[in-house]
Amino acid sequence: MTPQHLADWRQRMGWTQQQAADALGVGRNTYISMESGRSYNTGRPLVIDRRTALACAALAEGLTPIGEI
């Protein structure tokens, strides 16, 4: 998943960056870093991991985490 894929996913979901961060269980700055492709703290390139990509896919399909209603 590229940063552009992540931004496109968020826009398809109709979410703000804060809403997307909350849905993924990360902080707003972390989410902004992922969407920009750069670490908020160091400015180094940032890779979006497979778990985040899978979580985006699950959320897009309307799934919720196990144990949540």
Secondary structure, DSSP 8 states (H G I E B T S, - for coil): --HHHHHHHHHHHT--HHHHHHHHT--HHHHHHHHHTB-TTT--B----HHHHHHHHHHHTT---TT--
